[in-house]
Amino acid sequence: MPDPVRTAAVRAVLIAAVTLIQAMVAFLCTLAGSWLAFPMVLSSVASTVVATWGVLDVWVTRQVWNQRNGVVSAPSSTARALRRELRAARRQARVAQRSQRRIRRQQGAAGQLSHP
């Protein structure tokens, strides 16, 4: 995962964790009948909006990264060229090996006195 995307993901996780803690505190304050319940509910709603923004930030950052830098797992053109050269070298080696086998067979057949 690229660094900007990782940073946005960590930020989103931290915001989501704080939001869950705020929601739990708001719930417990409501059960206890504390005066802090109403402000905590308001801050939980605001924190939920911020957490949603954090998740969208991760998604947008990932899309922008992919658009600017391409997919990380795609092979580069140099890697493609190298694979092409290796395939050509293997093909030439196979052709040379076949021709050597043919030459050996012809030399072996030349030593026979009669053909079957």
N, CA and C atoms as an extended XYZ file, in Angstrom:
348
Properties=species:S:1:pos:R:3:atomname:S:1:resname:S:1:resid:I:1 pbc="F F F"
N         0.859       -1.165        0.000 N   MET     1
C         0.000        0.000        0.000 CA  MET     1
C         0.910        1.234        0.000 C   MET     1
N         0.700        2.174       -0.903 N   PRO     2
C         1.547        3.372       -0.971 CA  PRO     2
C         1.410        4.227        0.293 C   PRO     2
N         2.439        5.032        0.556 N   ASP     3
C         2.476        5.824        1.787 CA  ASP     3
C         1.290        6.769        1.967 C   ASP     3
N         0.882        7.550        0.941 N   PRO     4
C        -0.265        8.449        1.166 CA  PRO     4
C        -1.543        7.690        1.500 C   PRO     4
N        -1.742        6.559        0.866 N   VAL     5
C        -2.941        5.755        1.128 CA  VAL     5
C        -2.871        5.173        2.539 C   VAL     5
N        -1.682        4.708        2.938 N   ARG     6
C        -1.513        4.169        4.282 CA  ARG     6
C        -1.770        5.237        5.340 C   ARG     6
N        -1.265        6.442        5.089 N   THR     7
C        -1.479        7.549        6.026 CA  THR     7
C        -2.962        7.855        6.171 C   THR     7
N        -3.676        7.916        5.050 N   ALA     8
C        -5.114        8.197        5.094 CA  ALA     8
C        -5.857        7.074        5.805 C   ALA     8
N        -5.433        5.831        5.602 N   ALA     9
C        -6.100        4.699        6.246 CA  ALA     9
C        -5.888        4.729        7.762 C   ALA     9
N        -4.675        5.047        8.189 N   VAL    10
C        -4.406        5.132        9.630 CA  VAL    10
C        -5.236        6.256       10.244 C   VAL    10
N        -5.293        7.388        9.553 N   ARG    11
C        -6.096        8.513       10.038 CA  ARG    11
C        -7.562        8.110       10.164 C   ARG    11
N        -8.074        7.406        9.166 N   ALA    12
C        -9.484        6.990        9.189 CA  ALA    12
C        -9.751        6.013       10.335 C   ALA    12
N        -8.832        5.102       10.590 N   VAL    13
C        -9.012        4.137       11.678 CA  VAL    13
C        -9.004        4.847       13.030 C   VAL    13
N        -8.095        5.798       13.201 N   LEU    14
C        -8.046        6.546       14.460 CA  LEU    14
C        -9.333        7.354       14.679 C   LEU    14
N        -9.811        7.992       13.623 N   ILE    15
C       -11.052        8.767       13.737 CA  ILE    15
C       -12.227        7.846       14.054 C   ILE    15
N       -12.278        6.686       13.405 N   ALA    16
C       -13.365        5.734       13.674 CA  ALA    16
C       -13.299        5.231       15.113 C   ALA    16
N       -12.092        5.013       15.628 N   ALA    17
C       -11.950        4.548       17.014 CA  ALA    17
C       -12.442        5.610       17.993 C   ALA    17
N       -12.078        6.858       17.749 N   VAL    18
C       -12.535        7.954       18.613 CA  VAL    18
C       -14.056        8.082       18.542 C   VAL    18
N       -14.607        7.909       17.342 N   THR    19
C       -16.065        7.995       17.170 CA  THR    19
C       -16.766        6.907       17.971 C   THR    19
N       -16.247        5.698       17.931 N   LEU    20
C       -16.857        4.607       18.692 CA  LEU    20
C       -16.765        4.853       20.199 C   LEU    20
N       -15.649        5.392       20.640 N   ILE    21
C       -15.505        5.703       22.068 CA  ILE    21
C       -16.503        6.789       22.467 C   ILE    21
N       -16.641        7.806       21.631 N   GLN    22
C       -17.601        8.882       21.921 CA  GLN    22
C       -19.026        8.351       21.967 C   GLN    22
N       -19.351        7.469       21.060 N   ALA    23
C       -20.706        6.907       21.043 CA  ALA    23
C       -20.956        6.090       22.308 C   ALA    23
N       -19.967        5.324       22.739 N   MET    24
C       -20.126        4.535       23.961 CA  MET    24
C       -20.279        5.438       25.182 C   MET    24
N       -19.476        6.496       25.262 N   VAL    25
C       -19.574        7.432       26.382 CA  VAL    25
C       -20.937        8.130       26.369 C   VAL    25
N       -21.407        8.504       25.176 N   ALA    26
C       -22.724        9.148       25.079 CA  ALA    26
C       -23.812        8.193       25.551 C   ALA    26
N       -23.709        6.933       25.168 N   PHE    27
C       -24.702        5.937       25.590 CA  PHE    27
C       -24.683        5.749       27.103 C   PHE    27
N       -23.490        5.623       27.674 N   LEU    28
C       -23.376        5.430       29.127 CA  LEU    28
C       -23.842        6.670       29.895 C   LEU    28
N       -23.535        7.860       29.376 N   CYS    29
C       -24.003        9.096       30.025 CA  CYS    29
C       -25.523        9.196       29.962 C   CYS    29
N       -26.108        8.735       28.859 N   THR    30
C       -27.557        8.750       28.739 CA  THR    30
C       -28.179        7.786       29.749 C   THR    30
N       -27.603        6.599       29.904 N   LEU    31
C       -28.117        5.641       30.886 CA  LEU    31
C       -27.988        6.171       32.317 C   LEU    31
N       -26.903        6.895       32.565 N   ALA    32
C       -26.661        7.405       33.912 CA  ALA    32
C       -27.441        8.686       34.189 C   ALA    32
N       -28.004        9.274       33.144 N   GLY    33
C       -28.747       10.525       33.319 CA  GLY    33
C       -27.843       11.713       33.560 C   GLY    33
N       -26.632       11.679       33.053 N   SER    34
C       -25.664       12.756       33.257 CA  SER    34
C       -25.975       13.937       32.351 C   SER    34
N       -25.546       15.119       32.788 N   TRP    35
C       -25.732       16.320       31.976 CA  TRP    35
C       -24.839       16.281       30.743 C   TRP    35
N       -23.809       15.427       30.762 N   LEU    36
C       -22.853       15.330       29.648 CA  LEU    36
C       -23.418       14.534       28.465 C   LEU    36
N       -24.571       13.926       28.633 N   ALA    37
C       -25.124       13.063       27.582 CA  ALA    37
C       -25.403       13.845       26.299 C   ALA    37
N       -26.075       14.999       26.417 N   PHE    38
C       -26.446       15.751       25.210 CA  PHE    38
C       -25.215       16.244       24.438 C   PHE    38
N       -24.236       16.884       25.102 N   PRO    39
C       -23.036       17.282       24.343 CA  PRO    39
C       -22.301       16.094       23.717 C   PRO    39
N       -22.285       14.955       24.396 N   MET    40
C       -21.611       13.781       23.836 CA  MET    40
C       -22.347       13.236       22.619 C   MET    40
N       -23.681       13.292       22.642 N   VAL    41
C       -24.451       12.846       21.474 CA  VAL    41
C       -24.166       13.766       20.298 C   VAL    41
N       -24.123       15.067       20.539 N   LEU    42
C       -23.824       16.014       19.456 CA  LEU    42
C       -22.409       15.785       18.906 C   LEU    42
N       -21.451       15.575       19.788 N   SER    43
C       -20.088       15.344       19.314 CA  SER    43
C       -19.972       13.990       18.595 C   SER    43
N       -20.780       13.025       19.007 N   SER    44
C       -20.766       11.726       18.311 CA  SER    44
C       -21.308       11.864       16.897 C   SER    44
N       -22.347       12.671       16.734 N   VAL    45
C       -22.898       12.901       15.384 CA  VAL    45
C       -21.858       13.600       14.520 C   VAL    45
N       -21.221       14.635       15.066 N   ALA    46
C       -20.182       15.341       14.302 CA  ALA    46
C       -19.015       14.406       13.987 C   ALA    46
N       -18.652       13.582       14.942 N   SER    47
C       -17.547       12.653       14.738 CA  SER    47
C       -17.890       11.594       13.689 C   SER    47
N       -19.145       11.219       13.608 N   THR    48
C       -19.575       10.269       12.573 CA  THR    48
C       -19.405       10.874       11.182 C   THR    48
N       -19.744       12.149       11.067 N   VAL    49
C       -19.547       12.837        9.780 CA  VAL    49
C       -18.061       12.875        9.426 C   VAL    49
N       -17.222       13.173       10.412 N   VAL    50
C       -15.770       13.220       10.174 CA  VAL    50
C       -15.239       11.829        9.831 C   VAL    50
N       -15.754       10.788       10.473 N   ALA    51
C       -15.307        9.422       10.169 CA  ALA    51
C       -15.692        9.030        8.744 C   ALA    51
N       -16.876        9.445        8.326 N   THR    52
C       -17.288        9.181        6.938 CA  THR    52
C       -16.346        9.884        5.964 C   THR    52
N       -16.006       11.127        6.298 N   TRP    53
C       -15.057       11.850        5.467 CA  TRP    53
C       -13.711       11.114        5.428 C   TRP    53
N       -13.273       10.567        6.559 N   GLY    54
C       -12.003        9.848        6.604 CA  GLY    54
C       -11.987        8.630        5.701 C   GLY    54
N       -13.091        7.903        5.689 N   VAL    55
C       -13.172        6.720        4.809 CA  VAL    55
C       -13.177        7.151        3.347 C   VAL    55
N       -13.910        8.202        3.040 N   LEU    56
C       -13.911        8.710        1.660 CA  LEU    56
C       -12.527        9.232        1.273 C   LEU    56
N       -11.814        9.796        2.229 N   ASP    57
C       -10.460       10.279        1.962 CA  ASP    57
C        -9.542        9.127        1.570 C   ASP    57
N        -9.673        7.994        2.235 N   VAL    58
C        -8.870        6.816        1.877 CA  VAL    58
C        -9.185        6.391        0.453 C   VAL    58
N       -10.459        6.338        0.120 N   TRP    59
C       -10.870        5.895       -1.220 CA  TRP    59
C       -10.361        6.854       -2.292 C   TRP    59
N       -10.538        8.166       -2.054 N   VAL    60
C       -10.100        9.162       -3.045 CA  VAL    60
C        -8.581        9.160       -3.169 C   VAL    60
N        -7.876        9.062       -2.060 N   THR    61
C        -6.407        9.033       -2.100 CA  THR    61
C        -5.921        7.824       -2.893 C   THR    61
N        -6.564        6.692       -2.695 N   ARG    62
C        -6.195        5.477       -3.438 CA  ARG    62
C        -6.439        5.639       -4.933 C   ARG    62
N        -7.589        6.232       -5.277 N   GLN    63
C        -7.902        6.446       -6.697 CA  GLN    63
C        -6.902        7.404       -7.342 C   GLN    63
N        -6.576        8.490       -6.628 N   VAL    64
C        -5.622        9.470       -7.167 CA  VAL    64
C        -4.252        8.834       -7.333 C   VAL    64
N        -3.824        8.042       -6.351 N   TRP    65
C        -2.530        7.368       -6.443 CA  TRP    65
C        -2.484        6.451       -7.658 C   TRP    65
N        -3.540        5.657       -7.843 N   ASN    66
C        -3.567        4.738       -8.989 CA  ASN    66
C        -3.574        5.500      -10.307 C   ASN    66
N        -4.268        6.632      -10.340 N   GLN    67
C        -4.330        7.396      -11.584 CA  GLN    67
C        -2.984        8.039      -11.906 C   GLN    67
N        -2.310        8.562      -10.896 N   ARG    68
C        -1.037        9.247      -11.137 CA  ARG    68
C         0.113        8.286      -11.353 C   ARG    68
N         0.168        7.212      -10.592 N   ASN    69
C         1.333        6.325      -10.603 CA  ASN    69
C         1.073        4.991      -11.258 C   ASN    69
N        -0.145        4.729      -11.666 N   GLY    70
C        -0.463        3.446      -12.265 CA  GLY    70
C        -0.561        2.371      -11.202 C   GLY    70
N        -0.971        1.199      -11.608 N   VAL    71
C        -1.093        0.089      -10.675 CA  VAL    71
C         0.310       -0.386      -10.336 C   VAL    71
N         0.577       -0.551       -9.066 N   VAL    72
C         1.924       -0.885       -8.608 CA  VAL    72
C         2.365       -2.249       -9.128 C   VAL    72
N         1.455       -3.195       -9.265 N   SER    73
C         1.829       -4.553       -9.642 CA  SER    73
C         2.044       -4.723      -11.142 C   SER    73
N         1.728       -3.710      -11.950 N   ALA    74
C         1.912       -3.835      -13.399 CA  ALA    74
C         3.406       -3.841      -13.721 C   ALA    74
N         3.854       -4.746      -14.579 N   PRO    75
C         5.282       -4.780      -14.895 CA  PRO    75
C         5.680       -3.576      -15.736 C   PRO    75
N         6.903       -3.117      -15.540 N   SER    76
C         7.379       -1.977      -16.315 CA  SER    76
C         7.771       -2.435      -17.715 C   SER    76
N         7.962       -1.475      -18.601 N   SER    77
C         8.318       -1.820      -19.973 CA  SER    77
C         9.689       -2.492      -20.022 C   SER    77
N        10.595       -2.127      -19.111 N   THR    78
C        11.913       -2.775      -19.109 CA  THR    78
C        11.785       -4.238      -18.711 C   THR    78
N        10.900       -4.536      -17.763 N   ALA    79
C        10.701       -5.935      -17.370 CA  ALA    79
C        10.111       -6.721      -18.536 C   ALA    79
N         9.190       -6.094      -19.262 N   ARG    80
C         8.601       -6.755      -20.418 CA  ARG    80
C         9.664       -7.040      -21.476 C   ARG    80
N        10.523       -6.062      -21.727 N   ALA    81
C        11.590       -6.241      -22.722 CA  ALA    81
C        12.555       -7.341      -22.291 C   ALA    81
N        12.869       -7.382      -21.011 N   LEU    82
C        13.766       -8.420      -20.504 CA  LEU    82
C        13.153       -9.803      -20.678 C   LEU    82
N        11.856       -9.931      -20.373 N   ARG    83
C        11.191      -11.227      -20.572 CA  ARG    83
C        11.196      -11.612      -22.039 C   ARG    83
N        10.986      -10.649      -22.913 N   ARG    84
C        10.991      -10.928      -24.349 CA  ARG    84
C        12.360      -11.431      -24.787 C   ARG    84
N        13.442      -10.805      -24.288 N   GLU    85
C        14.793      -11.246      -24.631 CA  GLU    85
C        15.072      -12.651      -24.102 C   GLU    85
N        14.616      -12.944      -22.885 N   LEU    86
C        14.825      -14.288      -22.328 CA  LEU    86
C        14.088      -15.333      -23.147 C   LEU    86
N        12.863      -15.018      -23.572 N   ARG    87
C        12.118      -15.971      -24.407 CA  ARG    87
C        12.837      -16.216      -25.725 C   ARG    87
N        13.356      -15.144      -26.337 N   ALA    88
C        14.077      -15.304      -27.609 CA  ALA    88
C        15.340      -16.148      -27.411 C   ALA    88
N        16.056      -15.924      -26.300 N   ALA    89
C        17.271      -16.714      -26.045 CA  ALA    89
C        16.925      -18.185      -25.830 C   ALA    89
N        15.850      -18.461      -25.091 N   ARG    90
C        15.436      -19.858      -24.883 CA  ARG    90
C        15.029      -20.506      -26.202 C   ARG    90
N        14.332      -19.745      -27.030 N   ARG    91
C        13.918      -20.279      -28.333 CA  ARG    91
C        15.133      -20.627      -29.181 C   ARG    91
N        16.145      -19.739      -29.199 N   GLN    92
C        17.360      -20.013      -29.971 CA  GLN    92
C        18.093      -21.228      -29.414 C   GLN    92
N        18.114      -21.376      -28.108 N   ALA    93
C        18.782      -22.531      -27.501 CA  ALA    93
C        18.065      -23.818      -27.896 C   ALA    93
N        16.729      -23.803      -27.920 N   ARG    94
C        15.982      -25.001      -28.335 CA  ARG    94
C        16.253      -25.342      -29.794 C   ARG    94
N        16.300      -24.314      -30.650 N   VAL    95
C        16.582      -24.557      -32.074 CA  VAL    95
C        17.980      -25.146      -32.240 C   VAL    95
N        18.949      -24.606      -31.502 N   ALA    96
C        20.317      -25.138      -31.599 CA  ALA    96
C        20.382      -26.569      -31.091 C   ALA    96
N        19.651      -26.866      -30.033 N   GLN    97
C        19.639      -28.224      -29.485 CA  GLN    97
C        19.023      -29.206      -30.482 C   GLN    97
N        17.939      -28.794      -31.131 N   ARG    98
C        17.312      -29.665      -32.139 CA  ARG    98
C        18.253      -29.936      -33.301 C   ARG    98
N        18.937      -28.886      -33.747 N   SER    99
C        19.848      -29.087      -34.886 CA  SER    99
C        21.018      -29.996      -34.479 C   SER    99
N        21.496      -29.912      -33.256 N   GLN   100
C        22.557      -30.801      -32.786 CA  GLN   100
C        22.087      -32.253      -32.772 C   GLN   100
N        20.834      -32.455      -32.314 N   ARG   101
C        20.294      -33.824      -32.308 CA  ARG   101
C        20.191      -34.366      -33.725 C   ARG   101
N        19.742      -33.518      -34.652 N   ARG   102
C        19.623      -33.935      -36.048 CA  ARG   102
C        20.982      -34.323      -36.629 C   ARG   102
N        21.999      -33.520      -36.315 N   ILE   103
C        23.347      -33.799      -36.828 CA  ILE   103
C        23.856      -35.123      -36.267 C   ILE   103
N        23.625      -35.361      -34.966 N   ARG   104
C        24.073      -36.619      -34.360 CA  ARG   104
C        23.362      -37.812      -34.999 C   ARG   104
N        22.046      -37.653      -35.237 N   ARG   105
C        21.315      -38.756      -35.870 CA  ARG   105
C        21.847      -39.033      -37.262 C   ARG   105
N        22.148      -37.981      -38.010 N   GLN   106
C        22.664      -38.174      -39.368 CA  GLN   106
C        24.050      -38.804      -39.348 C   GLN   106
N        24.868      -38.419      -38.377 N   GLN   107
C        26.208      -39.013      -38.285 CA  GLN   107
C        26.112      -40.479      -37.875 C   GLN   107
N        25.161      -40.778      -36.981 N   GLY   108
C        24.993      -42.166      -36.563 CA  GLY   108
C        24.482      -43.026      -37.709 C   GLY   108
N        23.626      -42.471      -38.548 N   ALA   109
C        23.078      -43.218      -39.679 CA  ALA   109
C        24.144      -43.409      -40.767 C   ALA   109
N        25.115      -42.516      -40.834 N   ALA   110
C        26.150      -42.619      -41.878 CA  ALA   110
C        27.050      -43.822      -41.643 C   ALA   110
N        27.166      -44.304      -40.402 N   GLY   111
C        28.040      -45.435      -40.115 CA  GLY   111
C        27.404      -46.776      -40.453 C   GLY   111
N        26.131      -46.830      -40.834 N   GLN   112
C        25.470      -48.081      -41.138 CA  GLN   112
C        25.840      -48.564      -42.545 C   GLN   112
N        25.924      -49.889      -42.698 N   LEU   113
C        26.264      -50.440      -44.010 CA  LEU   113
C        25.032      -50.575      -44.897 C   LEU   113
N        23.899      -50.878      -44.276 N   SER   114
C        22.710      -51.017      -45.115 CA  SER   114
C        21.545      -50.311      -44.422 C   SER   114
N        20.589      -49.930      -45.211 N   HIS   115
C        19.417      -49.280      -44.641 CA  HIS   115
C        18.347      -50.306      -44.328 C   HIS   115
N        17.667      -50.173      -43.244 N   PRO   116
C        16.634      -51.173      -42.932 CA  PRO   116
C        15.425      -51.072      -43.825 C   PRO   116
